[in-house]
Amino acid sequence: MRGRAWLLPLALSLTLAACETDEPTPQEREAITSLTRAFLLSLARSYSEMDVKYLEPLAAPRYVNETYDAIMTLRANGDRLEPVLVNLEITDLKVLRHANAYVFCTETWDTRRLDVASGQLKGHDPHSVLHSVVQMKLVEKRWVVLYREVEETATGPRFLVRTPKAQKP
């Protein structure tokens, strides 16, 4: 019997592991879905106003800093984005050990690219479709966005700006 003492803990561990699921509870699903939408709207506002303060209550400091760097790169190139979330479809949602969430999304955006100084329209993509994954972690009983990765992009006419017709003298 002594040689088989390890068998019971192993059997219990395997049984518990088999019972674990990645399906969220209804409460988790509601909280994570709400946060995903709020996060994307805050991300859009951060890009539009070139200020990450809207992300700070929702996302981890590392992600906020990465977004700040991206916004500053746009500014250095004379650009500002004005994205509008047209549609959000959550295609899958996984919660691991009630502490980590992965949200698989199809996002549809109407994005304008403006000159940072004049506000003049430089480009417009009215139908940009992004397939993304948003990773979240439960921190002190609240979900926090750790990261968002865009895995695939499908766009309409890329940053279409029509040339105005010449005026007759």
Secondary structure, DSSP 4 states (H G I P E B T S, - for coil): -GGGTTHHHHHHHHHHHHH---PPPHHHHHHHHHHHHHHHHHHHHHHHHT-GGGTTTTB-HHHHHHHHHHHHHHHHTTEEEEEEEEEEEEEEEEEETTTEEEEEEEEEEEEEEEETTT--EEEEEEEEEEEEEEEEEEETTEEEEEEEEEEEEE-SSTT--PPPPPPP-
